[in-house]
Structure formats: C-alpha cells, structure tokens
Amino acid sequence: MQGYQFNKQSEEEDLTNVIQSEDSIISFQAHLPLSLSKAMNDFIERYPNWDQYRLVQAALAGFLMQNGVESRSISRLYIGNMFGLSSLIEVE
C-alpha cells in the first residue's frame, strides 16, 4: 500500500508495543494518507516536544470531546496534551 504509512517502518513497529502509563492503554496501528502523515511529520519536526503518540492522543481526545463524549479522563488527557508546559516549543 504505497502512500499509506503512519511514519517510518521503525515507528510502525513501535506502535505495536504497549505503552505504560497511569491508565490502561492499548496500542493500535493505523494507515494514514500520505498528506496527513507528511503534515504530522512536519508538525513534529517543528515542535520536537511533541511525538506521534502525543499528537494522536490529543487529536482523538479533542475529537471525542467536540462530539459529545463527557469523560473526565478524556478531558484531562486533552488538556494535558494541548496546554501542558511544553505544548508548543518551536524549533528555530
């Protein structure tokens, strides 16, 4: 499937590993259109304190909140990712 990759092959392999945190987390693998993958990579290069996991978590939590999901843990996840101390430190 050319043009549909989440990131580099090594990053796809990382997605299959379970991430440890305070909540139970399941890992998933997703194929993205090339334009979305490029935009995500460009953003991460510009803001190195973000990574693909943080970006996807913030995007999913924001989408769910905007579409009526009322969950304190989802709200905390969204707010923590978006408005944490290191949310938008840009590389010069």
HUQUILIN-V441645 format. One record per residue. N is the residue number from 0. RES is the residue in three letters. PSI is psi as a letter, one per 30 degrees, with the letter a starting at -180 (999 if undefined). OMEGA is omega as a letter, one per 40 degrees, with the letter a starting at -180 (* if undefined). D_FIRST is the distance of its C-alpha to the first C-alpha in Angstrom with 2 decimals. Layout:
N_RES_PSI_OMEGA_D_FIRST / N_RES_PSI_OMEGA_D_FIRST
//
This chain:
0_MET_i_i_0.00 / 1_GLN_k_i_3.75 / 2_GLY_f_i_6.41 / 3_TYR_j_i_5.97 / 4_GLN_l_i_8.09 / 5_PHE_e_i_11.61 / 6_ASN_b_i_13.24 / 7_LYS_l_a_13.64 / 8_GLN_e_a_12.90 / 9_SER_e_i_16.60 / 10_GLU_e_i_16.56 / 11_GLU_e_i_13.91 / 12_GLU_e_i_16.37 / 13_ASP_e_a_19.18 / 14_LEU_f_a_17.92 / 15_THR_f_i_18.55 / 16_ASN_k_i_22.16 / 17_VAL_k_a_24.72 / 18_ILE_k_a_26.43 / 19_GLN_k_i_30.21 / 20_SER_a_a_32.22 / 21_GLU_f_i_35.11 / 22_ASP_l_i_33.07 / 23_SER_k_a_31.05 / 24_ILE_k_i_27.40 / 25_ILE_k_a_24.37 / 26_SER_k_i_21.13 / 27_PHE_l_i_17.78 / 28_GLN_k_a_14.18 / 29_ALA_k_i_12.31 / 30_HIS_k_a_9.03 / 31_LEU_l_i_10.49 / 32_PRO_k_a_10.26 / 33_LEU_e_a_10.78 / 34_SER_e_i_14.41 / 35_LEU_e_i_15.17 / 36_SER_e_i_13.94 / 37_LYS_e_i_16.02 / 38_ALA_e_i_18.93 / 39_MET_e_i_18.94 / 40_ASN_e_i_18.98 / 41_ASP_e_i_21.69 / 42_PHE_e_a_23.70 / 43_ILE_e_i_23.63 / 44_GLU_e_a_24.74 / 45_ARG_e_a_27.51 / 46_TYR_i_a_28.59 / 47_PRO_f_i_28.22 / 48_ASN_f_i_29.99 / 49_TRP_k_i_26.91 / 50_ASP_l_a_23.86 / 51_GLN_e_a_20.58 / 52_TYR_e_i_22.42 / 53_ARG_e_a_25.37 / 54_LEU_e_i_23.46 / 55_VAL_e_i_21.44 / 56_GLN_e_a_24.74 / 57_ALA_e_a_26.69 / 58_ALA_e_i_24.30 / 59_LEU_e_i_24.20 / 60_ALA_e_i_27.94 / 61_GLY_e_i_28.75 / 62_PHE_e_a_26.84 / 63_LEU_e_i_28.62 / 64_MET_e_a_31.97 / 65_GLN_f_a_31.68 / 66_ASN_g_i_31.02 / 67_GLY_g_i_34.07 / 68_VAL_k_a_33.25 / 69_GLU_j_a_36.50 / 70_SER_k_a_36.02 / 71_ARG_e_a_37.94 / 72_SER_e_i_35.34 / 73_ILE_e_i_32.53 / 74_SER_e_i_34.94 / 75_ARG_e_i_35.82 / 76_LEU_e_i_32.23 / 77_TYR_e_a_31.55 / 78_ILE_e_i_34.85 / 79_GLY_e_i_34.56 / 80_ASN_e_a_31.18 / 81_MET_e_a_32.16 / 82_PHE_g_i_35.80 / 83_GLY_l_a_36.27 / 84_LEU_e_a_38.27 / 85_SER_h_a_35.32 / 86_SER_e_a_33.13 / 87_LEU_i_i_32.95 / 88_ILE_j_a_34.20 / 89_GLU_k_i_32.87 / 90_VAL_k_i_32.50 / 91_GLU_999_*_34.76
//
